[in-house]
Amino acid sequence: MTTPSLKVGIIGGSGLDDPDILENRVEKEVTTRYGKPSDVLILGQIRGVNCVLLARHGRKHTIHPSAVNYRANIQALVDEGCTHLIVSTACGSLREQIEPGHLVLLDQFIDRTTKRVQTFHDGGVNSPPGVCHIPMAEPFDPVTRQVLAAECQRAGYAFHPSGTMITIEGPRFSTRAESRMFRQWGADVINMTTVPEVVLAAEAGLLYASIAMSTDYDCWRESDEPVTVARVLAVMRSNAEKVKALFTAAIPKLAESEWLEEYNKRQAMAKGAVM
């Protein structure tokens, strides 16, 4: 088997897609078999590690969560030879201990979306053959998450080494009844984009990790005002530098980590899931 070169795809969520984290930046406009990704790809390096940056919602935040072409986004990064995918996402907290500004390194998800294509193998004219029954017991790569956790600890960030994300359709926020129900289900944080991104990354055999930044307490906490766009943006602005610093610190550490065995395992799982 050919040993792939380490290349890290980065999908930045709202306010966390700053191209300045990359050196020697080059923009590349691409089209995939699933159409165009959300924006141009920005190729560059972080301390010698090749990276590809993509703004999930477009650089001007013009694409709402259910309109993101998730398949094109993942396919574009696969076509560029990415082995890893590290993403950032803003989220609401469903737990008292996950305060606004805290980071959560996701290890599980609950899917509440209804409109989104979650497979490359959909039987369409551009689809690869077969049906993919991708395993989802461990959707986020534990090795990459350990690297992120070590860098969070080293930097002294308030973070949680694991957490369950519930993804809703959006673009509206939850009702208070929904927010309370999600808490009872065991979700820790809530967003609108983890699914199907994490599923498609698994089908592609990528090592996927997600840094979720808590911006608010959703609306379950009656002592707080309900979540608003203004409140979310205020927290994001004050914490975006922390997430970008985590990208630039953790990605070079991947080059020092033993990731090849895990990558080959993910690739084999993806190929073995197709019937």
C-alpha positions in Angstrom: 0.0 0.0 0.0 1.3 3.4 -0.9 2.0 5.6 2.2 0.0 8.8 1.9 1.6 12.1 2.7 0.1 13.9 5.7 -2.2 16.6 4.4 -4.8 18.3 6.7 -8.1 19.6 5.4 -9.6 22.4 7.6 -13.2 23.3 7.4 -13.8 26.6 9.3 -17.2 27.4 10.7 -18.6 30.9 11.1 -15.7 33.3 11.9 -13.2 30.5 12.1 -12.1 30.2 8.5 -9.3 32.8 8.6 -6.8 32.1 5.7 -4.1 34.0 7.6 -3.4 30.8 9.6 -1.7 29.4 6.4 1.7 30.3 5.0 2.3 30.4 1.2 -1.4 30.7 0.5 -2.7 29.8 -3.0 -6.4 29.9 -3.9 -7.8 27.1 -6.1 -11.2 27.0 -7.6 -12.5 23.5 -8.1 -15.5 21.6 -9.2 -16.3 18.0 -8.1 -18.6 15.3 -9.4 -21.1 16.7 -6.8 -20.8 20.3 -7.9 -18.8 23.2 -6.4 -17.8 23.3 -2.8 -18.8 26.2 -0.6 -15.9 28.4 -1.7 -12.5 28.2 -3.2 -9.9 26.0 -1.6 -7.0 27.8 0.0 -3.8 25.7 -0.1 -0.8 26.4 2.1 1.2 25.2 5.1 1.1 25.4 8.9 4.7 25.0 10.0 5.6 22.8 7.1 2.4 20.7 7.2 0.4 20.9 3.9 -3.2 22.1 4.6 -6.3 22.9 2.6 -8.7 25.4 4.1 -12.4 25.7 3.1 -15.1 28.0 4.5 -18.1 25.9 5.3 -20.7 28.6 4.7 -18.6 30.5 2.1 -16.3 33.3 3.1 -19.1 35.8 3.3 -21.4 33.4 5.2 -24.0 33.2 2.4 -24.9 29.5 2.6 -27.3 28.3 5.3 -26.7 25.0 7.0 -29.0 22.8 5.0 -27.8 24.4 1.7 -24.1 23.6 2.2 -22.9 21.1 -0.5 -21.4 18.8 2.1 -20.6 16.1 -0.5 -18.7 18.6 -2.7 -16.8 19.9 0.3 -15.6 16.5 1.4 -14.9 15.3 -2.2 -12.9 18.4 -2.9 -10.6 17.7 0.1 -10.3 14.1 -0.9 -9.4 15.1 -4.4 -6.6 17.3 -3.0 -5.2 14.3 -1.2 -6.2 15.1 2.4 -5.6 12.4 5.0 -7.1 14.3 8.0 -10.0 16.7 8.4 -10.1 19.0 11.4 -13.1 21.3 11.6 -14.4 24.0 13.8 -18.1 24.6 14.6 -20.0 27.1 16.8 -22.5 25.4 19.1 -24.9 25.9 21.9 -24.3 24.3 25.3 -26.8 21.9 26.8 -24.8 21.4 30.0 -24.2 23.8 32.9 -20.5 22.9 33.0 -19.9 23.7 29.3 -19.8 27.5 29.6 -19.8 30.0 26.7 -16.2 30.1 25.4 -15.4 26.5 26.4 -14.1 24.1 23.7 -15.6 20.6 23.3 -13.7 17.9 21.4 -16.6 15.8 20.0 -16.7 12.0 20.2 -20.4 11.3 19.4 -23.3 12.8 17.6 -27.1 12.6 17.4 -28.8 13.3 14.1 -31.9 15.4 14.0 -31.6 16.5 10.3 -34.1 15.4 7.7 -33.2 17.0 4.4 -29.6 16.2 3.8 -27.9 13.6 1.6 -25.7 11.6 3.9 -23.9 9.3 1.5 -21.8 9.4 -1.7 -23.5 6.2 -2.8 -26.9 7.5 -3.6 -27.4 5.7 -6.9 -27.1 8.9 -8.9 -25.3 9.3 -12.2 -22.2 10.6 -10.4 -22.4 8.2 -7.5 -19.8 5.4 -7.0 -21.3 2.0 -7.3 -22.9 0.1 -4.4 -24.5 1.0 -1.1 -22.4 2.1 1.8 -23.4 1.0 5.3 -20.7 3.0 7.1 -20.1 2.0 10.7 -20.7 5.0 13.1 -19.9 3.6 16.5 -16.8 5.9 16.7 -17.4 8.7 14.2 -14.6 11.0 15.4 -10.9 9.9 15.2 -9.6 9.3 18.7 -5.9 9.8 17.8 -6.5 13.3 16.3 -8.7 14.2 19.3 -5.9 13.2 21.7 -3.5 15.5 19.9 -6.1 18.4 20.1 -6.7 17.6 23.8 -3.0 17.7 24.6 -2.6 21.1 22.9 -5.7 22.5 24.7 -4.2 21.4 28.0 -0.8 22.8 27.2 -2.4 26.2 26.3 -4.5 26.2 29.4 -7.8 26.4 27.5 -11.1 25.5 29.2 -12.1 22.4 27.3 -13.9 19.1 27.5 -12.1 16.1 26.0 -15.4 14.5 24.8 -19.0 15.4 24.1 -22.1 14.5 22.2 -23.3 16.9 19.5 -26.9 17.0 18.4 -27.3 18.4 14.9 -30.6 20.1 14.0 -31.8 21.1 10.6 -31.8 24.9 11.2 -31.4 27.6 10.4 -33.8 28.4 13.2 -32.7 27.9 16.8 -34.5 25.4 19.1 -37.6 25.9 21.1 -37.2 25.6 24.9 -39.1 22.3 24.8 -36.7 20.9 22.2 -33.7 22.1 24.1 -34.9 20.3 27.3 -35.6 17.2 25.3 -32.1 17.1 23.8 -30.7 17.4 27.3 -32.7 14.3 28.3 -31.4 12.4 25.3 -27.8 12.9 26.5 -26.6 15.6 24.1 -24.0 18.0 25.5 -24.0 20.6 22.7 -26.1 21.5 19.7 -25.3 22.8 16.2 -26.5 22.7 12.6 -23.6 21.3 10.6 -21.9 18.2 12.1 -24.2 15.9 10.2 -23.7 14.9 7.4 -20.1 16.2 7.3 -18.9 13.6 9.8 -20.7 10.8 8.0 -19.3 11.7 4.6 -15.8 12.0 6.1 -16.2 8.5 7.3 -17.3 7.2 3.9 -14.2 8.9 2.5 -11.9 7.2 5.1 -10.7 10.5 6.5 -9.4 11.0 10.0 -12.0 13.5 11.2 -12.0 15.6 14.3 -14.2 18.5 15.4 -13.5 21.4 17.7 -16.8 22.8 18.9 -16.9 26.2 20.6 -19.7 26.9 23.0 -21.2 30.3 22.3 -24.3 30.2 24.5 -26.6 28.1 26.7 -29.2 27.5 23.9 -32.5 28.3 25.5 -33.0 25.5 28.2 -31.5 27.7 30.9 -34.2 30.0 32.0 -31.9 32.2 34.0 -30.3 33.2 30.7 -31.7 35.2 27.8 -32.6 33.0 24.8 -29.8 32.6 22.2 -29.6 35.3 19.6 -27.3 35.9 16.6 -25.8 38.9 18.3 -24.8 37.0 21.5 -23.4 34.1 19.4 -21.3 36.5 17.3 -20.0 38.3 20.4 -18.6 35.1 22.0 -17.3 33.9 18.7 -15.3 37.1 18.1 -13.8 36.9 21.5 -12.8 33.3 21.2 -11.9 32.8 17.5 -8.3 33.5 18.1 -8.1 30.7 20.6 -9.5 28.2 18.1 -7.2 29.4 15.3 -4.2 29.1 17.7 -5.3 25.5 18.4 -5.2 24.8 14.7 -1.7 26.2 14.3 -0.4 24.4 17.4 -2.1 21.0 16.9 -1.6 20.4 13.2 2.2 20.3 13.3 1.9 17.8 16.2 0.1 15.4 13.8 3.3 15.1 11.8 4.9 13.8 15.0 2.1 11.4 15.8 1.6 7.8 14.7 -1.4 8.2 12.4 -0.8 5.9 9.5 -2.2 2.8 11.1 -5.4 4.6 12.1 -5.7 6.1 8.6 -5.4 2.7 7.0 -8.0 1.3 9.4 -10.4 4.1 8.4 -9.7 3.5 4.7 -10.3 -0.2 5.1 -13.5 0.4 7.0 -14.8 2.7 4.3 -14.1 0.3 1.5 -15.5 -2.7 3.4 -18.7 -0.9 4.1 -19.7 -0.9 0.4 -22.0 -3.7 -0.8 
